[in-house]
């Protein structure tokens, strides 16, 4: 059973910044709710309330909603119109496709003097002879019934033979109630019979088998269970039954049980990890959520417009922008797009549209292009015999490599990075040269002290 919780109401009040005490419009449709509760205490200012397509069997706990103007309870299991006298401002009531069979219960709406529109299409009471005449006569404030306007002439005609119509409506109600009582008893018998069959099957499974028979039974357990499940599923949907609140609730229970079974199977089944980037570093384009998107370029900026769901909470989005691609996680589903040019991740801006809910990413292009090149390490060549490493470099027979690390390679000697210098000549000015520079001087070189140094 699904209950109306405070967290559920707050999540549906995003347009009101999550505040529920001042909420005027609330939508709780398609939530499988089976009871109306708490709303008359939490949301006293409600004007519009949507409860369609649930499993609500009774109208209750709404009498304190004095400002309620529109109540939509279509596609539920409501059988009686009741507990709406306190809704003083009610103007429109929608009970389409319910199970209202007591047509006389519409008389309770006389207290709702502002009621203008009423929808009862798809209810058993609409099949009664004199249905429309009876409702129009009982509710003089009503202006529209089942989408059709009530004219003045029609209202005058409703009073002709009204007493006979009331008697006929009462007879049809009694007949309908007897039929409904039989349907409830039949449902109880079927439910009790199903429980008895399940108990018998459990007892048979628990009775003593010999070892061989028990082993043979276990061998075909999977196949028998699969075949039995398909047969039971087919029988459940093909067996004719009356359209009643009980049958609708039973179908819902059946679907929920099937959904839980599939969920457990999916959880137990190992799932292969989704490949986002291949082993060779190639980024893939992925759109698991199947969202519409557009990528545009405007004055050195890439603009990505991603059509995420309008009413989805922003906390369910996770954006990751890299220089060559962008990745967005939408409720756990990945959207990944390779960009045509590199961007600057630090300058990106992400915004959410308040009207459409779209995610807008503004990504400025990078000033330069970063290219990844592969570096190939070449083995060091030993110096040729009889020559030094410097001579080999001058002759072009050797290449220099920076050798750092283990494997016979020497570490960098920080103390000898700068070549040592020696003093050349005598006099008041001291001239220091490196060994390579002094080695290049001829024998007849004369260092004149009067000549200033070149450096």
C-alpha positions as CSV (number, residue, x, y, z in Angstrom):
1,X,0.0,0.0,0.0
2,X,1.3,3.5,-0.9
3,X,0.7,6.2,1.6
4,X,0.8,10.0,1.2
5,X,4.0,11.1,3.0
6,X,5.3,14.6,3.7
7,X,8.3,13.9,1.4
8,X,6.0,12.9,-1.5
9,X,4.1,16.2,-1.1
10,X,7.3,18.3,-0.9
11,X,8.7,16.7,-4.0
12,X,5.5,17.6,-5.8
13,X,5.7,21.2,-4.5
14,X,8.8,22.3,-6.4
15,X,7.0,25.2,-8.0
16,X,6.3,26.4,-4.5
17,X,9.9,26.1,-3.3
18,X,9.1,22.9,-1.4
19,X,6.7,24.7,1.0
20,X,3.4,22.8,1.6
21,X,1.6,25.0,4.1
22,X,1.0,27.7,1.5
23,X,0.5,25.2,-1.4
24,X,-2.5,26.0,-3.7
25,X,-2.1,23.2,-6.3
26,X,-1.0,19.6,-5.8
27,X,-0.7,16.8,-8.3
28,X,-0.6,13.2,-6.8
29,X,-1.8,11.3,-9.9
30,X,-0.5,7.8,-10.9
31,X,1.0,7.1,-7.4
32,X,-1.0,4.0,-6.6
33,X,-2.4,5.8,-3.5
34,X,-5.0,3.8,-1.6
35,X,-6.1,6.4,0.9
36,X,-6.5,10.2,1.1
37,X,-4.9,11.4,4.3
38,X,-2.9,14.3,5.9
39,X,-3.7,16.8,3.2
40,X,-6.4,18.5,5.2
41,X,-3.8,19.2,7.9
42,X,-0.7,19.9,5.8
43,X,-2.2,21.9,2.9
44,X,-5.1,24.0,4.2
45,X,-4.8,26.5,1.3
46,X,-5.3,23.9,-1.5
47,X,-7.4,25.1,-4.4
48,X,-6.6,22.4,-7.0
49,X,-6.1,18.7,-6.1
50,X,-5.3,16.0,-8.7
51,X,-5.7,12.4,-7.5
52,X,-6.6,10.7,-10.7
53,X,-5.4,7.2,-11.7
54,X,-4.9,5.8,-8.1
55,X,-6.6,3.1,-6.1
56,X,-8.6,5.3,-3.7
57,X,-11.8,3.5,-2.6
58,X,-13.3,6.4,-0.6
59,X,-13.4,10.2,-0.5
60,X,-12.2,11.2,3.0
61,X,-10.1,13.7,4.9
62,X,-10.8,16.6,2.6
63,X,-13.6,18.4,4.5
64,X,-11.2,20.9,6.0
65,X,-10.1,22.2,2.6
66,X,-12.3,25.2,2.6
67,X,-10.6,26.8,-0.4
68,X,-10.6,23.7,-2.6
69,X,-12.2,24.6,-6.0
70,X,-11.3,21.6,-8.2
71,X,-11.0,18.0,-7.2
72,X,-10.0,15.4,-9.8
73,X,-10.5,11.8,-8.6
74,X,-11.0,10.1,-11.9
75,X,-9.9,6.5,-12.5
76,X,-10.2,5.3,-8.9
77,X,-12.3,2.8,-6.9
78,X,-14.8,5.3,-5.4
79,X,-18.3,3.9,-5.0
80,X,-20.1,6.6,-3.0
81,X,-20.0,10.4,-3.2
82,X,-19.5,11.6,0.4
83,X,-17.5,13.8,2.8
84,X,-17.4,16.8,0.5
85,X,-19.8,19.0,2.5
86,X,-16.9,21.0,4.1
87,X,-15.4,22.0,0.7
88,X,-17.3,25.2,0.6
89,X,-15.5,26.6,-2.5
90,X,-15.8,23.4,-4.6
91,X,-16.7,24.4,-8.2
92,X,-15.7,21.3,-10.2
93,X,-15.7,17.6,-9.3
94,X,-14.4,14.9,-11.7
95,X,-15.2,11.3,-10.8
96,X,-14.8,9.8,-14.3
97,X,-14.5,6.0,-14.5
98,X,-15.1,5.1,-10.9
99,X,-17.6,2.7,-9.4
100,X,-20.3,5.0,-8.2
101,X,-23.5,2.9,-8.1
102,X,-25.5,4.7,-5.4
103,X,-26.8,7.6,-7.5
104,X,-28.7,9.0,-4.6
105,X,-25.4,9.9,-2.9
106,X,-25.2,12.9,-5.3
107,X,-27.7,14.6,-2.9
108,X,-24.8,15.3,-0.6
109,X,-23.4,17.8,-3.1
110,X,-26.4,20.1,-2.4
111,X,-24.3,21.7,0.3
112,X,-21.6,22.7,-2.2
113,X,-23.5,25.8,-3.5
114,X,-20.7,26.9,-5.8
115,X,-20.5,23.5,-7.7
116,X,-20.8,24.2,-11.4
117,X,-19.4,21.1,-13.1
118,X,-19.7,17.4,-12.4
119,X,-18.3,14.4,-14.3
120,X,-19.7,10.9,-13.7
121,X,-18.9,9.3,-17.1
122,X,-18.0,5.7,-16.9
123,X,-19.7,5.0,-13.6
124,X,-22.4,2.3,-13.2
125,X,-24.9,4.9,-12.2
126,X,-24.8,6.5,-15.6
127,X,-26.5,3.4,-17.0
128,X,-29.6,3.9,-14.9
129,X,-32.7,5.0,-16.6
130,X,-33.4,8.6,-15.7
131,X,-29.8,9.2,-14.6
132,X,-29.4,12.7,-16.0
133,X,-32.9,13.9,-15.1
134,X,-32.3,12.8,-11.5
135,X,-28.9,14.5,-11.1
136,X,-30.1,17.8,-12.7
137,X,-33.1,17.9,-10.4
138,X,-31.1,17.1,-7.3
139,X,-28.4,19.7,-7.9
140,X,-30.1,23.0,-8.9
141,X,-26.7,24.9,-8.8
142,X,-25.1,22.6,-11.4
143,X,-24.5,24.1,-14.9
144,X,-22.5,21.3,-16.6
145,X,-23.0,17.5,-16.3
146,X,-20.6,15.1,-18.1
147,X,-19.3,17.9,-20.3
148,X,-22.8,18.9,-21.5
149,X,-24.3,22.2,-20.5
150,X,-27.6,22.2,-18.7
151,X,-30.1,24.5,-20.4
152,X,-33.0,26.3,-18.7
153,X,-35.5,24.2,-20.6
154,X,-33.9,21.0,-19.6
155,X,-34.0,22.0,-16.0
156,X,-37.7,22.7,-16.2
157,X,-38.4,19.3,-17.9
158,X,-36.6,17.4,-15.1
159,X,-39.4,18.2,-12.7
160,X,-42.0,16.5,-14.9
161,X,-42.5,13.0,-13.5
162,X,-39.7,13.4,-11.0
163,X,-41.4,11.3,-8.3
164,X,-41.6,8.3,-10.7
165,X,-38.0,8.8,-11.7
166,X,-36.9,8.7,-8.0
167,X,-38.8,5.5,-7.4
168,X,-37.2,3.9,-10.5
169,X,-33.7,5.1,-9.5
170,X,-34.2,3.6,-6.1
171,X,-35.2,0.2,-7.5
172,X,-32.2,0.2,-9.8
173,X,-29.9,1.1,-6.9
174,X,-31.2,-1.8,-4.9
175,X,-30.7,-4.2,-7.7
176,X,-27.2,-2.9,-8.3
177,X,-26.3,-3.3,-4.6
178,X,-27.5,-6.9,-4.5
179,X,-25.3,-7.6,-7.5
180,X,-22.4,-5.9,-5.9
181,X,-22.9,-8.0,-2.7
182,X,-22.8,-11.2,-4.8
183,X,-19.6,-10.0,-6.5
184,X,-17.9,-9.4,-3.1
185,X,-18.9,-12.8,-1.9
186,X,-17.6,-14.4,-5.0
187,X,-14.3,-12.6,-4.6
188,X,-14.0,-13.8,-1.0
189,X,-14.7,-17.4,-2.1
190,X,-12.1,-17.2,-4.9
191,X,-9.6,-15.7,-2.5
192,X,-10.2,-18.4,0.1
193,X,-10.1,-21.1,-2.6
194,X,-6.7,-19.8,-3.9
195,X,-5.3,-19.8,-0.3
196,X,-6.5,-23.4,0.2
197,X,-4.9,-24.5,-3.1
198,X,-1.6,-22.9,-2.2
199,X,-1.6,-24.5,1.2
200,X,-2.3,-27.9,-0.4
201,X,0.6,-27.4,-2.8
202,X,2.9,-26.5,0.0
203,X,1.9,-29.6,2.0
204,X,2.4,-31.8,-1.0
205,X,5.9,-30.4,-1.5
206,X,6.6,-31.1,2.1
207,X,5.5,-34.7,2.1
208,X,8.0,-37.5,2.1
209,X,9.6,-38.5,-1.3
210,X,12.2,-41.2,-1.7
211,X,15.7,-40.0,-2.5
212,X,15.5,-40.9,-6.2
213,X,12.1,-39.3,-6.8
214,X,13.1,-36.1,-5.0
215,X,16.3,-35.8,-7.0
216,X,14.4,-36.2,-10.3
217,X,11.9,-33.6,-9.1
218,X,14.7,-31.1,-8.5
219,X,16.2,-31.8,-11.9
220,X,13.2,-30.3,-13.8
221,X,12.3,-27.7,-11.2
222,X,13.5,-24.7,-13.3
223,X,11.7,-25.8,-16.5
224,X,8.5,-26.7,-14.7
225,X,8.5,-23.4,-12.8
226,X,9.0,-21.5,-16.0
227,X,6.2,-23.3,-17.8
228,X,3.8,-23.0,-14.8
229,X,4.5,-19.3,-14.6
230,X,3.7,-18.6,-18.2
231,X,0.5,-20.7,-18.0
232,X,-0.6,-18.9,-14.8
233,X,0.1,-15.5,-16.4
234,X,-2.0,-16.5,-19.5
235,X,-4.9,-17.8,-17.4
236,X,-4.9,-14.7,-15.2
237,X,-5.4,-12.3,-18.1
238,X,-7.6,-14.5,-20.2
239,X,-10.1,-15.5,-17.5
240,X,-13.2,-13.3,-17.8
241,X,-14.3,-11.3,-14.8
242,X,-16.5,-8.4,-13.9
243,X,-15.1,-4.9,-13.8
244,X,-15.2,-4.2,-10.1
245,X,-13.0,-2.4,-7.6
246,X,-11.8,-5.8,-6.4
247,X,-10.8,-7.0,-9.9
248,X,-8.9,-3.7,-10.6
249,X,-7.1,-4.0,-7.3
250,X,-6.2,-7.6,-7.9
251,X,-4.8,-6.7,-11.4
252,X,-2.7,-4.0,-9.7
253,X,-1.4,-6.4,-7.1
254,X,-0.5,-8.9,-9.8
255,X,1.4,-6.3,-11.8
256,X,3.3,-5.1,-8.7
257,X,4.3,-8.7,-7.8
258,X,5.5,-9.3,-11.4
259,X,7.5,-6.1,-11.3
260,X,9.1,-7.0,-8.0
261,X,10.1,-10.4,-9.4
262,X,11.7,-8.8,-12.5
263,X,13.5,-6.3,-10.3
264,X,15.0,-9.0,-8.1
265,X,16.0,-11.0,-11.2
266,X,17.7,-7.9,-12.6
267,X,19.5,-7.2,-9.4
268,X,20.8,-10.8,-9.1
269,X,21.8,-10.8,-12.8
270,X,25.4,-9.4,-13.2
271,X,25.5,-6.5,-15.6
272,X,28.4,-5.7,-17.8
273,X,30.0,-2.3,-17.2
274,X,29.3,0.3,-19.8
275,X,32.3,1.2,-21.9
276,X,32.7,5.0,-22.0
277,X,36.3,5.2,-23.1
278,X,38.0,2.4,-25.1
279,X,41.3,0.9,-24.1
280,X,43.2,2.9,-26.7
281,X,41.8,6.1,-25.3
282,X,39.0,6.8,-27.8
283,X,36.0,8.5,-26.3
284,X,32.6,7.1,-27.4
285,X,29.3,9.0,-28.0
286,X,26.6,7.7,-25.7
287,X,23.0,8.6,-25.1
288,X,21.5,6.1,-22.7
289,X,18.7,8.4,-21.6
290,X,17.7,9.0,-25.3
291,X,17.5,12.8,-24.8
292,X,17.3,15.3,-27.6
293,X,20.2,17.7,-27.8
294,X,21.8,20.4,-30.0
295,X,25.4,21.6,-30.2
296,X,26.1,25.1,-31.6
297,X,29.1,27.4,-32.0
298,X,29.0,31.1,-31.3
299,X,32.1,33.4,-31.2
300,X,34.6,30.9,-29.9
301,X,32.1,29.2,-27.6
302,X,30.4,25.8,-27.8
303,X,26.8,25.7,-26.6
304,X,25.2,22.4,-25.7
305,X,21.4,22.3,-25.2
306,X,20.3,19.0,-23.5
307,X,16.6,18.4,-23.2
308,X,16.4,16.8,-19.8
309,X,13.1,16.0,-18.2
310,X,11.2,19.2,-17.2
311,X,10.1,18.2,-13.7
312,X,13.2,16.3,-12.8
313,X,15.1,17.5,-9.7
314,X,18.4,19.2,-10.5
315,X,20.2,17.1,-7.8
316,X,19.8,14.1,-10.2
317,X,22.1,15.7,-12.7
318,X,25.9,15.4,-12.7
319,X,27.9,17.3,-15.3
320,X,31.6,16.6,-16.1
321,X,33.3,18.7,-18.8
322,X,36.7,17.6,-20.2
323,X,38.8,19.4,-22.9
324,X,37.7,17.0,-25.6
325,X,34.3,15.7,-24.4
326,X,31.4,16.4,-22.1
327,X,29.6,13.8,-19.9
328,X,26.2,14.3,-18.1
329,X,24.6,11.8,-15.8
330,X,20.8,12.0,-15.9
331,X,19.3,9.8,-13.1
332,X,22.2,7.4,-13.4
333,X,22.0,7.2,-17.3
334,X,25.0,8.5,-19.2
335,X,25.0,11.2,-21.9
336,X,28.5,11.6,-23.4
337,X,29.4,13.7,-26.5
338,X,32.8,14.2,-28.2
339,X,33.4,17.9,-28.8
340,X,34.5,19.1,-32.3
341,X,37.2,21.3,-30.7
342,X,38.9,21.5,-27.4
343,X,37.3,23.7,-24.6
344,X,38.4,25.1,-21.3
345,X,36.7,23.2,-18.5
346,X,37.3,25.9,-15.9
347,X,35.4,28.5,-17.9
348,X,32.3,26.4,-18.5
349,X,28.9,27.5,-17.2
350,X,25.9,25.1,-16.6
351,X,22.4,26.5,-16.3
352,X,18.9,25.0,-16.1
353,X,15.9,26.6,-17.9
354,X,13.0,27.4,-15.5
355,X,10.4,27.1,-18.3
356,X,11.5,24.0,-20.2
357,X,13.9,22.3,-17.8
358,X,16.6,22.0,-20.5
359,X,20.3,22.0,-19.4
360,X,22.4,24.6,-21.2
361,X,26.2,24.2,-21.2
362,X,28.4,27.1,-22.3
363,X,31.9,25.9,-23.0
364,X,34.6,28.4,-24.2
365,X,37.1,27.1,-26.7
366,X,40.7,26.6,-25.6
367,X,43.3,29.2,-27.0
368,X,45.6,26.5,-28.3
369,X,45.2,22.9,-29.3
370,X,46.7,20.1,-27.2
371,X,47.9,17.1,-29.1
372,X,49.1,13.9,-27.5
373,X,52.1,12.4,-29.3
374,X,53.7,9.1,-28.6
375,X,57.3,9.2,-27.3
376,X,59.6,6.4,-28.3
377,X,62.6,5.8,-26.1
378,X,65.8,4.9,-27.9
379,X,68.6,2.9,-26.3
380,X,71.8,4.8,-25.4
381,X,74.8,4.2,-27.7
382,X,78.1,3.5,-26.0
383,X,81.0,5.8,-27.0
384,X,83.2,4.5,-29.8
385,X,86.6,3.2,-28.8
386,X,89.4,5.7,-28.5
387,X,87.0,8.7,-28.5
388,X,85.3,10.6,-25.8
389,X,81.6,11.3,-25.7
390,X,82.3,15.0,-26.6
391,X,84.2,13.9,-29.7
392,X,81.5,11.6,-30.7
393,X,78.9,14.4,-30.5
394,X,81.0,16.7,-32.6
395,X,81.4,14.0,-35.2
396,X,77.7,13.2,-35.2
397,X,78.2,9.6,-34.3
398,X,76.4,9.8,-30.9
399,X,73.1,11.1,-29.5
400,X,72.5,12.5,-26.1
401,X,69.9,11.0,-23.8
402,X,68.9,11.9,-20.3
403,X,69.2,8.7,-18.4
404,X,67.4,8.7,-15.0
405,X,66.3,5.8,-13.0
406,X,67.2,2.1,-12.3
407,X,68.4,-0.5,-14.8
408,X,72.0,0.7,-15.0
409,X,71.1,4.3,-15.7
410,X,72.9,7.0,-13.7
411,X,71.1,9.6,-11.7
412,X,71.4,13.3,-12.5
413,X,74.4,14.9,-10.9
414,X,73.2,18.3,-9.8
415,X,76.6,19.4,-8.6
416,X,78.2,19.1,-12.1
417,X,75.4,20.6,-14.2
418,X,77.6,23.8,-14.8
419,X,81.1,23.0,-16.3
420,X,84.0,24.0,-14.0
421,X,85.9,27.2,-14.8
422,X,89.7,28.0,-14.6
423,X,91.6,31.3,-14.3
424,X,93.3,32.5,-17.4
425,X,96.1,35.0,-17.4
426,X,97.5,37.3,-14.7
427,X,96.9,40.9,-13.8
428,X,94.4,43.1,-12.1
429,X,91.5,41.7,-14.1
430,X,90.7,38.1,-13.5
431,X,89.3,36.2,-16.5
432,X,87.6,32.9,-16.0
433,X,86.9,30.5,-18.8
434,X,85.5,26.9,-19.0
435,X,87.8,24.1,-19.9
436,X,86.2,23.7,-23.3
437,X,86.9,27.4,-24.0
438,X,90.6,27.2,-22.9
439,X,91.1,24.0,-24.8
440,X,90.3,25.9,-28.0
441,X,93.2,28.4,-27.7
442,X,96.4,28.1,-29.8
443,X,99.9,28.0,-28.4
444,X,100.9,31.4,-29.6
445,X,97.9,33.1,-27.9
446,X,98.9,36.1,-25.9
447,X,96.5,37.5,-23.3
448,X,97.1,41.2,-23.2
449,X,96.0,42.7,-19.8
450,X,95.3,46.1,-21.4
451,X,92.6,44.6,-23.6
452,X,89.3,44.4,-21.7
453,X,87.4,41.1,-21.6
454,X,84.7,40.4,-24.1
455,X,82.2,39.5,-21.4
